[in-house]
Amino acid sequence: MAKVILNPSIQRIWGRMGGLVYRRSHTGEAQLAVAPDMSHVKWSKAQKEHRQRFKQAVAYARTAMATPEVRVIYERMATENHKRPFDMAVSDYFKGRDLLTRN
């Protein structure tokens, strides 16, 4: 993987420019990739349904991270499992564990 040190005047870069996608990983590293051409992809019914479930899981995780009592629980779980709290919340949603309704 190539490494780039940008001019200090550029603090952050993200988004799509031409055929390239710039993003920052959760570790803080800047990443550059070729933008995929998804124009000819036909999603199957199962893929569309999974994308909907994932959308709901992300909505749950955002709400969980915005709720201080629940966030503390996920932060503790994340520390124990060496993961990020948001990812733990998404995983819990898929496993059917809803900490928001238990409070």
TORVOGU-192451 format. One record per residue (C-alpha): residue number from 1; y, z, x; residue in three letters. Coordinates in nm, 4 decimals. Layout:
     i         yy         zz         xx    aa
   NUM          Y          Z          X   ALA
...
//
This chain:
     i         yy         zz         xx    aa
     1     0.0000     0.0000     0.0000   MET
     2     0.3404    -0.0917     0.1342   ALA
     3     0.5998     0.1806     0.1690   LYS
     4     0.9698     0.1198     0.1182   VAL
     5     1.2652     0.3396     0.2041   ILE
     6     1.5535     0.2387    -0.0173   LEU
     7     1.9193     0.2620     0.0632   ASN
     8     2.0399     0.6186    -0.0120   PRO
     9     2.2896     0.4783    -0.2639   SER
    10     1.9942     0.3911    -0.4885   ILE
    11     1.8845     0.7247    -0.6304   GLN
    12     1.6305     0.5970    -0.8846   ARG
    13     1.4826     0.2690    -0.9922   ILE
    14     1.2568     0.2044    -1.2909   TRP
    15     1.1868    -0.0596    -1.5504   GLY
    16     1.1078    -0.4273    -1.5430   ARG
    17     1.2963    -0.6806    -1.3349   MET
    18     1.1700    -1.0355    -1.3439   GLY
    19     0.7952    -1.0258    -1.2994   GLY
    20     0.7933    -0.6798    -1.1385   LEU
    21     0.7675    -0.3292    -1.2817   VAL
    22     0.9250    -0.0344    -1.1013   TYR
    23     0.8101     0.3150    -1.1912   ARG
    24     0.7910     0.6652    -1.0518   ARG
    25     0.4559     0.8444    -1.0549   SER
    26     0.4171     1.2082    -1.1559   HIS
    27     0.4074     1.2952    -0.7856   THR
    28     0.7542     1.1453    -0.7400   GLY
    29     0.6456     0.8337    -0.5523   GLU
    30     0.8167     0.5069    -0.6403   ALA
    31     0.5708     0.2343    -0.7350   GLN
    32     0.6135    -0.1393    -0.7675   LEU
    33     0.3634    -0.3620    -0.9466   ALA
    34     0.3385    -0.7109    -1.0868   VAL
    35     0.4085    -0.7024    -1.4612   ALA
    36     0.0952    -0.7912    -1.6562   PRO
    37     0.1045    -1.0922    -1.8877   ASP
    38    -0.0257    -0.9537    -2.2171   MET
    39     0.0978    -1.2441    -2.4311   SER
    40    -0.2478    -1.3919    -2.4865   HIS
    41    -0.4381    -1.0663    -2.5418   VAL
    42    -0.6021    -1.0149    -2.8805   LYS
    43    -0.6603    -0.6449    -2.9433   TRP
    44    -0.9813    -0.5559    -3.1270   SER
    45    -0.9748    -0.3283    -3.4319   LYS
    46    -1.1200    -0.0414    -3.2252   ALA
    47    -0.8519    -0.0883    -2.9575   GLN
    48    -0.5748    -0.0832    -3.2175   LYS
    49    -0.7185     0.2326    -3.3728   GLU
    50    -0.7469     0.4027    -3.0332   HIS
    51    -0.3869     0.3119    -2.9510   ARG
    52    -0.2808     0.4761    -3.2784   GLN
    53    -0.4810     0.7913    -3.1946   ARG
    54    -0.3242     0.7993    -2.8486   PHE
    55     0.0216     0.7647    -3.0036   LYS
    56    -0.0561     1.0677    -3.2230   GLN
    57    -0.1879     1.2590    -2.9205   ALA
    58     0.1341     1.1956    -2.7290   VAL
    59     0.3408     1.3084    -3.0294   ALA
    60     0.1316     1.6281    -3.0448   TYR
    61     0.1762     1.6881    -2.6697   ALA
    62     0.5539     1.6412    -2.6907   ARG
    63     0.5751     1.8896    -2.9762   THR
    64     0.3496     2.1331    -2.7897   ALA
    65     0.5655     2.1116    -2.4763   MET
    66     0.8766     2.1781    -2.6887   ALA
    67     0.7205     2.4947    -2.8375   THR
    68     0.7679     2.7754    -2.5799   PRO
    69     0.4656     2.9846    -2.6859   GLU
    70     0.2290     2.6883    -2.6755   VAL
    71     0.3794     2.5485    -2.3542   ARG
    72     0.2973     2.8739    -2.1725   VAL
    73    -0.0671     2.8417    -2.2782   ILE
    74    -0.0875     2.4812    -2.1564   TYR
    75     0.0845     2.5685    -1.8281   GLU
    76    -0.1763     2.8384    -1.7645   ARG
    77    -0.4603     2.5999    -1.8556   MET
    78    -0.3120     2.3284    -1.6348   ALA
    79    -0.2909     2.5619    -1.3360   THR
    80    -0.6554     2.6611    -1.3780   GLU
    81    -0.7706     2.2971    -1.4093   ASN
    82    -0.5316     2.1465    -1.1498   HIS
    83    -0.3747     1.9157    -1.4082   LYS
    84    -0.0381     1.8726    -1.5775   ARG
    85     0.0374     2.0687    -1.8976   PRO
    86     0.1224     1.7518    -2.0924   PHE
    87    -0.2106     1.5950    -1.9968   ASP
    88    -0.3938     1.9102    -2.1062   MET
    89    -0.2228     1.8887    -2.4470   ALA
    90    -0.3213     1.5225    -2.4904   VAL
    91    -0.6788     1.6089    -2.3962   SER
    92    -0.6854     1.8989    -2.6433   ASP
    93    -0.5669     1.6695    -2.9217   TYR
    94    -0.8579     1.4329    -2.8596   PHE
    95    -1.0992     1.7262    -2.8519   LYS
    96    -0.9683     1.8500    -3.1868   GLY
    97    -0.8043     2.1656    -3.0467   ARG
    98    -0.4656     2.2052    -3.2116   ASP
    99    -0.2782     2.5058    -3.0711   LEU
   100     0.0288     2.4339    -3.2847   LEU
   101    -0.1423     2.5161    -3.6136   THR
   102    -0.2981     2.8350    -3.4760   ARG
   103     0.0466     2.9946    -3.4283   ASN
//
